[in-house]
């Protein structure tokens, strides 16, 4: 890497350009981390702080992302949520393998606040299903779902290792036709964000919360989920309710 320290172009920007050249040329494999800040600093004969400025800008611009303890990687095209589609379907559409780890599976849960969102009496018992969703080896989201027990009798932890939408359709004949969701950007500032999603404060998470309704109008479940915003995006179409 050649850095012209006499150039009016800032050194960090020259490093940034070098990184971009290696990305656009395909020289750096997207499956592997790019050289570390220490290695880039040694190549350019500059401080790690200068390299970090270049890398941070590319992270903020959505070109790179960090995985805790693994390094900095080149962002592939994002997984896109379009219409109503399961996470497994979205990942497969990108040519990746969906992997699910069931973190919590409990029944007999009593949460009046969730029951209220589902239009049920406060004493209604619920399943709580918390899962880590991955695209290949990359953690993408943590999903926390609450389903009334009487809607899905006999549900077991092992049933939740794949697509929940597929399970609900094939085993219980529930087809999801509507999702009322609130989507907001939040900082990755909780321990589980660091531990499970391997996220840091450089990129916000998408917090997705709300209810899903079946084709018969049944409010089937409530969820609160967190996704890495550099890995997943929501595509939304907004329509006017009336002509002006």
Helices and strands as residue ranges (DSSP letters): H 11-24, H 37-44, H 48-60, E 64-67, E 71-74, E 79-82, H 87-93, E 98-109, H 112-117, E 126-135, E 138-148, G 149-151, G 157-161, H 164-172, E 176-186, H 191-195, E 205-214, E 219-228, E 232-235
